[in-house]
Amino acid sequence: MQISRYQLVLMLIWTVLGTGIVTMPGTIAQFTLRDAWVSSMGLVLGAVLCAAIAWVHVRLFPGRTLTQAAIDVLGPAWGRAYGVWYIVYGIITTATIGRELSAFIGISVLPNTPDNLVSAIAFAVSMYLAYLGIEVVARVNEFILPLAALVSPVLFLLSVRLFDPSALEPILGDPASAAWRGAVVPAFAYGLEFSIALQWTPALRSPRTLPVDILLAGAISALVLSTLVVLTVGALGEPTRYLNYPVLELARAIRQGKFVERLDTLYVMGVAITLVLKLSAFQLAVIEAVKDVSASAERTWIPIPVALLAWSCNNYVFRNVFDVTDFILRDVPGYFLTTVVLMPIGLYMLRAVQSRKRALRRLKRT
């Protein structure tokens, strides 16, 4: 199975927007309101870091996943240990996404439904998509694009009538440190999620263009999220700081006469779909890592234990939405920066040293 550049860009966009459209406005508002649009552009920084990592990776290890590259460089024992670290990272990230989904659905539309039941349904659907393969996941991403292109502009335009520019004035009025603190999560949490594409490298028709595709997906995602943050802060103002899901409240506030109302239903449906697709994307990455570490020739047995493990962690690691928010704000930036930036850089540097030693040996022999 292989996917095109267009499908790859869509998968990366929905992977970031899946949770970005739910939590990013409220997360940034914890640090700054007037300069929230500046903080949201931190997503571009994360995309640039991932593109740089991808640029090195596709030249040193063409057609190889990150975990395969680790085994090639570090050898079977240490390479598999690296792979286990990546699997743990993938499971924790998937569990966090699942907990965000169940908490959001529970608060917005199903308050009396157990969260573990909601997440079980989401994990079952995402597991089936991951079992079918990356091409199927890419096609589902293509299918929802027309729906998003039809609904999103309507929600944006209807929310403009609630917009008050005074909430964003004076422009750049907050201290630069506040804007930077607000940009940390977009840059080093959501932005570094683009690195997941390194685990999809064997399935790409054009691996060499991966860095450009990451930059394109990052620019589009940053533009959409920046627009959403500006509309949310402009419409809701100061209360944005105290809302878990400010975009949901914005959608609920949209009314046009007696005929257009309760548009939050469309928003909740869109969020649920994108979060399931994000779960599938990360499960695909973890499945490839498990396959590499176990040296298995088949992948059909892997989706079920991966989904069950992530679902179990989702239910027992995070008790409520506040645990998830605290984890994202305090731990995720450093954890992601170490796992998907610093560790791969160390891997590539070691590969360069190994290549230089081999070149010196050849010179000595000649």
N, C-alpha and C positions, 0 to 999 in steps of 0.2 A: 504494500500500500504506500502510495506517495501523494503528497499534497502540493498544490501550486503556491506561488508567492502570494496571490490574492487570498487564498484560503488561510495561509499562515498569518498574514496581517490581520485578518478578521479574528482568528483564534486568539492572537495576542491582545487585540483590542478588547474583546469580550472577557478575556481572562482578567484584565486590569479593571475594566468598568464594572465587572460583576459585583465586587465589593466596594469599589470606589464610589458608585452612585448611591450607596447606602450609608457609608460611614465617613467618607472624606470631608464633606462640609462640616459636620459636627466635630470631627477631630481637629481640623484646622481652627475652627472657632474657639477651641480651648485656649489658643495662644493669641490670635489676632482676628479682628473682624474687618476693619477698614482695608487692610492689606491681605485679605484672605486670597484674593486672586493672584497675588504674587507668590504666596506660599504654594498654591496649587500647581504652579509651573515648576516646582521642584521635581515633579514627575519626569520632566525632561532630563534632569541630571541622572536619575536612575536609569533611564533609557540609554543615555550616552555611555554610562559605565557598562551596561549589559552589551551594547553594541561593540565596545572596545574589546570586551572579553570574547565575544563571538568572532570578531575579526581575527584575533589570534588563534582561536580554537579551530576554525575551519581551514586555516592554513597549516597548522601543525597536525591536526587530526581530521582530515577530510572524511566525511561519512561515518565518524565515530561519535558515540554519545560521550558525555562528560565522565560517566562511570567507566566506560570502556577505556577512555583515555587514561584515567587514573590507574587502571589495572596494567595498561601498557607501560606506564612510566614507573610505577611503584612496585610492580611485581604482583604475583597472585595474592600474597598474604596482606601486605599493606594496602594494595589496591582495593581489595575486597573490604578492608576496614574503612577505607574512604567511602566505598559504596554504601556500607551500612550507615555511616554518618549521613549520607545524602538521603537514604531511605527514611531515617528518623526525621530529618528536616521535612521531607515530603509528607510524611504521615502527620506531623504536628501542624503543618500548614493546611493540609486537607481537613483535619479535625477542626481547626479554627474557622475555616470557611463554612463547614457544616454547622458549627455552633452559631455563627452569624446568621445563617439561613433560618435555622429553627427558632432563634430568638426573634428575628424580624417577623417571620410568619406568625409566631405566637402573639406578639404585641399588636400586629396590624390587623389580622383577620381571624385568627383561631386561638383566642385567649384560653379556651377551656380544653384544648387538645394538648396532650402530653408532648413536650418538646422532642423526646426520644422517638416518638412515632413519626413526627414530621420529618426529622432527620433521617429516619430509617427509609422512608419513601424516597427522599432526595438521593440518598446513597445508593438505593437499589436502581434508580433510573440512571444515575451517573455511572454506576458499575457496569450496567448493561451496555451503555454507549462505549465505555472504555474497552469492554470485551469485544465489541464489534470492530474496534480499531480506530486509528487516527483519521482515516479517510471519512468514516461515518460521522465522527465528531465534527470534522471540518464542514461537511455538507449540512449538518444541523445548524452550524454557525451561519452558513450562507442562507439558510431558510429563514432565519429570524431577522435578517438584515432588512428586507422590505417592510416587515412589521414595525421594526424600530424606526425606520426612515419615515414611516407614515405617522406614527403616534408621537414620537419625540418632538418634532417641530410644533405640533398642535399644543402639547403641554408647555413648551417654551413660550410660544406666542401668547397663550392665555395667561401665563404667569407674569408677563410683562406689565399688565395693567395693575398688578399689585406692587410693582417695583418702585422703590423710593431711593433715589441716588444719594440722599443725605446720609444714609447708613454707611456709605463708602467714602465719605468726605471727612477730613481732607485726604486726598490721595497721597499715599506714602507718609501718612501722618503718624503711624505707629513706629516705635523704635525698630531699627533693622534687626535687632536680636529677636524681637517677637516674630517677625516674618520668617526668620531663619528657623526658629524653633517650630513654627507651624509647617515649615517645608521638610522637616526631617522625616516624618512619616510618609508623605508622598514620594520623597526621593529614595529613601532606604528601606521602605516596606513595600508599597505598591509598585514603585518604579523598578525595583530589583526583581519583580516577578517575571519580567520579560526574559530573564535568564533561563526560564523553563524550556525555552526553545532549543537549548543545547542538548536536551534529552530527546528531541525529535529529529536531530540531524540526519539519521539514516533514511527518514521518510520524506525529506525535502527534495524536490526536483532540482532546485538551484541552491545548494548549500552555500556557495560563495557569496550570494546576495543576502545572506542572513543578517549581517550588520545593518545594511540599508533598510531591510524590512523592519527590523527592530526600531530604528530611528523613525521610520514612517508611522508605525503603530504608536510609538511614544508621542509623536507630535499630534496625531489625531486625538489620542486619549487625553492629552493635556489640554487641548482646545475644548473638548467636550466638558471635561471636569471643571475647567476654569469658568466656563459659561454657567455651568450649574451652580458653582459656588457663588458667583456674583449674583445670580438671580435669587438664590436662597437667602443670602445675607441681606440683599436689597429689599426683599419682600418681608422677611421676618424680623430683621434687625437684631437687637440685643438678645432676645430670647433664644436665638440660634445657639448660644453658648450652653444652654441648659436642656437642649433636646437631644435625645439619642438618635432620632431619625428626622432631622429637619426637612429633608426633601419630601418625606412622607407627609409632614404637616403642610408643606407648600402645596402639594398635590391636592390635599383635602380642602385647602382654602380656595381653590379655583372653582368659580361658579360663573355661569353666563346665563342670566335670566333664570327661568324655571326648567330649562331643558338640558343644560349642560352642567352636571354636577357629579360628585363622587368619582372623579377621575383617578382618585387614589387606587381604585380597583385595577385600572390599566397599569399603573406604576408597580403595584405589588406583583401582578402577573409577569411583567417584564423583569423585575428583580429576581423572581423565583427561577425563571428560565435561564437568565445569565449566570446565576449562582450554580445551578446544576451543570451548566456547561463548564464553568470554572472548576468545579469538582472533577469533572471528567478529564479536563486538561491536566490537572495535577496528578490524577490517578494514572494517566498515560505515562507521565514522567516517572512515577514511582514503579510502575510495572516494568519499564525498561531497566531501571536500576536493579530491581529484584532479579530480573532475567540475567543481567550481566553478573551479579554477585553469585548467583546460584549456578551459573554456566548451563542454564536450561535451554534446550533446543525448542521448547514449546512455551508459549505465553498464555495459553488458554486457562491454565489452572491458577494463575496469579491474581486476576481481578477480584475474586471472591475474598481471599484472606486479606488483601490490601484494604478493600472496602470495609470489611468487618472490623479490622484493627482501627482504622480511622474513625469509624462510627463509635466504637467503644471509647476511644480517647475523647471524642467530641462530647460524649455524655458525662464523663467522669472527671475530666481535667478542668472544664469550665462549668461552674455551677450556674452562672447567669451571664447576662450581657455585660455587666460591669467587669467581670473577670476577663472577658474577651477584650474589652476596651483597654483595660489596664495592661494586658499582655501586649497589645499592639503598640501602645504608647511607650512602654518602658523597655520591652525586651526584643520585639521584632526587628527594629532597625539594626541593632548590633548583631543579632543572630543572623539575619539575612546578609549583612555586609561581610561577616566572617565566612559564611558558607558559600555564597555565590560570587564573591569578589576576591577576598583575600586568599582563600584556599585554592581556587583555580589559578590565580596569579602565581602562587607558590609552585603549583603543578607545572605550569608552562615554563617557569624559570628553571626548574629541575630538568625539564625536557631539553631546554637550550644548553644546559651544562652537559648533559649526556651526549647531545649531538656534537658539541665541541670536542669532548674527549674522544669520541669515535673518529672525528676528522683528524685529530692529532695522531691517533694510532695509525690511521691510514698513511699519513705523511711519514711517520717513522718507518713503516714497512717499505715504502717506496724509496 
